[in-house]
Amino acid sequence: MSIDIVEWSSIGDLAAAMRKGEISSEEVTRAGLDRIETLDEQTNAVRVINAEAIDIARQKDRERASGAATGPLHGVPVMVKDNLDTGDGMPTTAGSLALADTHASADSPVVAKLRAAGAVLIGKTNLSEWANFRSVKSSSGWSSVAGQVRNPYALDRTPGGSSSGSGVAVAAGYCFGAIGTETSGSIVNPSHMNSVVGIKPTVGLVSRTGIIPISHSQDTAGPMARSVADAAAILTAIAGTDPADAATVDADRHRTDYAAFANPDGLAGKRIGLAVNYCGADERVDVLIADSVSAMRDAGATIVEVDMVPVEDIRPFEIEVMLTEFRAGIDAYLAGRDENTGVRTLADIAAFNRENAAAVMPYYPQDLVERALTRGPLTSETYLKARAESLRLTRTEGLDRTLGENALDAIVSPAGGLPWLIDLANGDNRRGTSAAPAAVSGYPNICVPAGYIYGLPIGLSFVGRAYSEAKLIEIAAGFEHVTRARRAPEFLATADFTLPAPPCLSRTPPKEQPAPW
């Protein structure tokens, strides 16, 4: 089997090849590291390589030879975002110079579960500094520790969201899967913009212990991979109750073998709401959505028009919650870090950034950090009202109502618009993102590649009720199967404007079917 398996084959294909002795974990790990050495100068997706990766891969090969393989991830190269603690030689920095070269004393439960499943952790990925919670003027994928991540489909375009390095590493074939984290779009947005599958789980399905926080109401880790089945296999490995994270108390009761739901016929009989109020931002994207709706109908799904709670209604309350929880969460996290960590509070971080402004803030300020320092405790009336309004808008009068009144299995929407040009002076242009309702409610969201415009990726988001990951995986796998939209990046310098736009429809909706919206 060709060593290019690291770029093209699925986790299932790789596992089968290793069982047959056609390839070893050491060989495939070396192939991933070789791709990083060859290509990451262009993408800057990798923050640090695990010096122990080859030794770990050799150990996995010995375990397999002795009959001690632990499951589908055994010997599979993966990466994690650089805000997850690892108790090894790799630092955990959140992209901040304030934490550069500082180390956690133990693995986060997510990392520990990956290791227990037999995965080979080959490195950590670059990210937006503090997971994009330093400034409203930030450029996604930029950090003071490692600089700017670049999109492998067009290197002058944004990689989208704070889990940008994870999305790029998967898309570029550096690894078979990666862990991202999301507070408000940071798994689904980079998945959308790098043409990979991202699963933002229900808040409480996956432990957050040992992950540098923003908001305990919204934070979660989740898998990013090149197929729904691969992402589902990783979710199976990392889901579960953590006694140190109260939000996960019911996780063991809900977790299952998610990969078993990656059904190519998963759209049949499903009733899906199209969030029409999240369409219309870009007519070129709308053409892809119309094509996707037609494909889902052809595969046996019923599509109905609905409205999903608008992002502009949510944002004022969401930001108040995030600012308050950020200060409390960072202070609690840093209190548990190694004594050699120089900053112990958010106030320390703000002071460090001011003292090192030339290196930390050459492009944009730390306005979100400064605003968070003005917020009161988690018992403050302002915070409690904001969180109550967030839940009312996104759950009671939002997703719960829309899903229930329309008897829906899921709601589908464009995950966002075209990846914008990287602009360190002005920051991001996040037009068209649909991540907020699922993020603020804490409900699951799966992003799947849907097509390309000028060679730039576009993804669809499928949102459902709390702990409905299995059903969403079934739907997403069905969509993936009938569209087969994803293609590998070519590391172009810029978008290919010779391609037609809007793209041609791959199929024509049956005449008896109503228009998509």
N, C-alpha and C positions, 0 to 999 in steps of 0.2 A: 504494500500500500504506500502511496506517495506520502512524503513527509508534509505535503501541502494540506494534509488533513487538518492541521491547526487552523487553516483559514476557512476551509469549506465544509468539513463534515460536522455532523451534529454530535452531541454528547453520547447519544445512543449508538451512533456509528463508531465513535471512538472506543466506547466500552466494548462493543462487539469485536473490534479489531484487536484490542488488548487481550481479551479472553482467548482469541484464536492464536495469539502470539505473533500477529502480523506487525505490531508496533509496540514499543514500550513506553511507559510513562516518561522515562528519561529522554527518549527520542523526541516525543511530542513536546516536552517541556523545553528542550533545547531549541526546537523549531520556533516556539513562541518567543523565546529570548532572542533568537536570531532576527526575527521579524522586528522586534522592538529596537534592536541595535541598528537595523537597516532603515526603518521607516519612522521611528519616533522623533527623529530630528525635525521632521516636518510637522508632526501632530502635537508633540509635547504633552501626550496624554499620561505618561508614566512619571510618577513622583519619585519612586525609589524601587529598585530591584531587591528581592529577597536573596541575600547571599547564600541562604540555605536551600534554595529551590531545587538544585540538582540533587543534593543529598536526600531531600525529602522524596523526590521522584524515584530515586534508586530504592529507597526504603519501601515505597509503594509497589515497586516491581518485585521486591523480595516477598512482600506480603501476598501479592497475587500468586506468585510461584508456590507459596506454601499453602494456598487455599484460604487465605485470610482476607480476601478482598471484602470491603465493607458496603458495597452498593454501587449504583450507577455513576457516582462521582469519584470513584476510587481511581487515583492517578491522573485526574483531569486538572489541567492548569486553569486557575482562576485568579482574579485580582479583587481587591477591596478598595473602596474610597479612603482617602487619607484623613478621615475623621473617625475611623473605627480603630479602637485600641488593639494592638498586637503585642503580646508579651515576648517579643523577640528583638532582633537587632534593628528593626525598622522603626523610625520615629513616628509619632502621631501628631500632626501639626495643624490640621484644618486649614492648611495653606498659609498660616500666619507666621511671620518671622518671630513673633513673640513666643512661639512654641517650636521653632526650628531646632532640630537635633535633640528634642526632648522625647522621653520614652514612657510608655505606660508599663505598669508592673505586671499586667496579665492580659490575656486575650479577652476581648469582648465575647459574650455568649455567641453572637453570630459567627465570629471567627472560629471559636472553639467548636461549634457545630459543623462548620465546613471541614475543619481538620478531622473531626470524628467521622465524617462521611467519606474521608479518604482523599479529599481534594488537595491539590498541590498549590499552595499560595505562592505565586511567583513575584508578587510585588503589590505596591499601592499606587493608586491613580491620583493624578492631579485633580483639582477642584476649584470652584470659586471660593475665594477666601471667606472663612466662617460660613461656608455653605450659602454664599450670596446674601448674608445678613450683616454686611458692613455699611453699605451705602445704596441708596436708590439710584445712584448714578453709575453703578458697577457694570463691568463687562463680564458676562458669563464666561467662566473658565479661566479667569485671571486670578492669580494669587501672588503675594509678595515673596513667597518661598520659591515658586517655580515658574512664574510667568504665565503666558497665554496658551491655553489649549486651542487647537485648530481642527476644523471639521474636515474629515478625510474625503468628503465628496466635493468640497471646494475650500481650499485652504485659507481663503480670505473671509470665510463665513463663520458665524458663531457655531460652537458646538452645543449651545443651549443648556441652561440650567446648571446647578452647582455640581451635579454628578457627571459633568462633561467628560472628564477623563475616563470614567467607567464606560460611558457610551461609546467613546471613540475607541478605547482599547478593544471592546467587543467587535465593533464594526470593522476595525482594521485587522482583526485576526491575531491579536497579541495573546489572546486567551479565549477560552470557551464560554466564559461567563464572568460577570463582575457584580459586586454589590454596590448599589447606589443608596443614597438616603434622600427622602423627600419630606419637606415641610409644606411646600406649596408649589408643586410642579417639578421638583428637581430630579425625579426619576422619569416621569412621562415626557417632559420637554426634551431632555437630551436623547431619549429613546426616539422620539418623533424626528429630531433633527439629524440623527445619525443612522436612521433606518434600522433600528433594532427593536426587539420586544422588551418592554419594561413592565414589571408588575409592581404597582404601589399597593401593598396589602392594607387590609383593615388595620387601623391603629390598635395595637394590642395582640396581633397575631405573631409578631416577631419582636424579640427583646430589643430594648434600646439601651440597656446597661452597657457602659463602656463605649458609647458613641457620643461624640461632642455634640451637645444639644442646641436647638433653637427653641422649640416649643413642645412641651410634653403633651399638649393637646393634639398636635398634628404630626409630630416626628414619627417616622418609621423607616426602617431599612427594607430593601427589596432587591430582587434579582433583575439583571439585564443580560440578555443573551440574543443569539441570532435566530432563534425559533421559539415558538410558544412552548413546545415540549421541553426544550432545554431550560427555559426560565422556570417552568413548573417543577422540574426536577430539583433545581436549586432551592425554590421556595419550600419544597418538601423537606429539604435538609435543614433549613434555618428556622422554620416555624416551631412554635412551642412555648410553653409556660416558663417564665423565669421568676423565681421567688423574689428577686431583687427589683423587679419591675411590676408594680401592682396592676398596670394596665393589661398585662398578659395572663391574668388569673384564669381566664376561660380559654386560653389558646389551645391547650392540649385537647379540650373537648371539641374544638372546631377543626383542628388540623387533620389532614388526610393525605393520601398519596395523590398529590395534585397532577402529577404526570399522567395518571390513569385517565384524566379527563381531557387530555389533548386529542380530541376526537375529530377526525377530518369531516365528519358529518354533523358537527356540533351546532350548525345553524338551523337544522331541520326542526320545525315546530316551535322555534323561539319567537317571542314577541318583543320587539326592540323599538324603543322610542328614538326618533331622530331629533336632536335638540336644534330646531331650526333657528333659534335666536343666537346660536353660536356659528351659524353659517352666514354667508353674505359679506364677510370682511374682505374676501378676495375671490373674484369670479373664477380665477384659475383653479383655486382650491375647491370651489363649489363644483366644478366639472368632475374632479376626482371623487368628491363625495357622492355625486349623482351616479357615477360608475360603480362606486362601492355599494351604494344602496341597491342598485340593480343586481349586482352580484349576490348580495345577501338574499334578495327576494328569489332569485333563480335557485338558490340553495335551500329554499324552504322556509325562510324567515318571513314573518309579518312585520312590516315597518310602518309605524304611525308617527305623525308629527306631534311633537311636544315642545314646550319651553322648559329649559333648565334654569335654575336661579341665576340671574345675571351676576357677573363678577363684580360689577360696580356697586351692587347692593351689599356685597359681602366685605369688600376690602376695608372700609373704615373700622369695622369691628375686628376683623382678622388681624390687622396691623397692631391694634391696641393689645390684643391677646399675645401676639408674638413678642412685642417689645417687653411686656411685663414678664413673660415666661423665660425670655432669653436671659435676662439678668439673673433671675433665680436659678435657672438651669446651669449657666456657665459657672456661677459661684459654687454651686454644689459639685459640679464635675471637677473643677480645678482643685477643690479641697481634697479630693481623693487621688490626685496625681502625685507622682514621685516628688520627694522633697526638693529635688534638683530643678524642678520646674520653676522658673523665675517669677511667673505671674500667678497669683492665687485668686484673683477676683476680676470681674469685668472692668472695674475701675483701674486695676493694674494694667490691663490690656490697653485701655484708652490712653493711659499715661505713657506706656511703651510706644504706642503708635505716634503720639505727639512728639516724643523725644527722638523718634527715628522716622520722621515724616518723609524725608527724601527717598528712603528706600521703601517704606510701607505705603505711602500715599503720593506717588508720583503722578497719578492720573485722577484719582477720585478720593473724596474724604471718608470719614467714618461717622457720617451723620446718624445712621441707625444705632451704632454703639452709643453715641452721645445721647440720643433720645431715650434709649433703654435705661441709661443711668438716672434719668429723671422720673422713672416710674416707681410706684409704690410696691408693697408686698402683694403676694397672691391673695391676700384677704381684702384688698382694697375694693371699694364699691365700684369704681370705674372699671376695673378688670372683670369683676364678677358679672356686671351688666353686659360688658362686651362679649364675654364668653356665652352668656345666655342668649344674646341676640344672634351670635354666630350659629348656635345650635338650632334656634328657631328658624332661621332663614335657610339653612342648608339641610336640616333633617326634617323637623316637624312640618314646616310649610314649604320645604324644598324637595329633596330627593325622595323622602318617604312618601310625600303626597303624590308626586309625579309618578313614581313607580307603582304605587298602590292604586290610584284612581284609574290608571291606564292598563293595569294588570300586566306590567312589563317585567321581562327578565333582565333587561339592561337598558341603558341609555347610551346612544352613540353620538359622537360629535367629532369634528376635526380637532386634533390635538393642539394645533396652532397654525401659524402662517409659515411662509417661506423663511428659512434661516437668513437672518440679516447679515450685512457686512459687519465685521468686527470693528468697533469704534471705541478706542480707549478714551477718547476725549469726551464723548457724549454718552457712552454706556449703551445699554440694550434698548431694543424696540420690541417689546413683548406682545405686539398686536395679535389678537386672535386666540390666545391661549384659553383652554377650557378646563384647566386643572383645578381651579379653586373650589367648586362645589364638593368634589370628592375629598380634597385636601382638608378643608375646614370641617366637614362632617366626620372625617376619619374613615370614610368608606373606601372600598377598593376601586382601583382604576388600572386598566391594562391598555397599554399602547402597542399597536401593531402597525408595521409598515403598510402603506396604502398605495404608494406611487411616487412619482417624481415630476418636478416642474423645472425645466432647464437643468435637469440632472440633480436638483436639490430635493432631499427627502421630504415627504409628507406622511404623517401617521394618523391613524384613527384611535380615539379613546373609547373604551367600553367601561361604563361605570355601573355599579350595582349596589345592593344592600350590604350591610355589614356582614362579613364572613361569607360572602357569596363568591369567593375566589374560584371555587370549582366550576360553578356555572359560567363565570366570565371566561375562564380558561377554555371551556368547551366552545363557547361562542367565538373567542379569538382564534382558536385552532381551526374552526370551520371557515372563518374568514380568510385566514392565512392559506388554507388549502385551496379554496376556490379562486383566489386572486393571484397567489404566488408572486407577490409584488416585489419582494426584496431582491436587490442586486448588490453586488460588492462595490465598495468605493474604488475610484481610480486615482485619488490623490491629485486631482486637477488643481491648477493654481487659482482658477475662478470658475464660476458657473458656465455651462455650455449654452450660450444664447443662440446657437444655431438650431437647437431643438425646438419643435413647435410648442406654442403656448396659446391658448390652453391645450392640454394634451388631448389626443384623440380618444374617444371612448372605446374601450375594448369590447363592449357589448351594447346593444340597444335595448332599453327597457321594453318589455312586451306592451303592445298598444293598450291592452285592457287594464294595465296597471296604472294607478294614478301617478302623477309626477312626484319626485322625492320630497318636495316641499312646496 
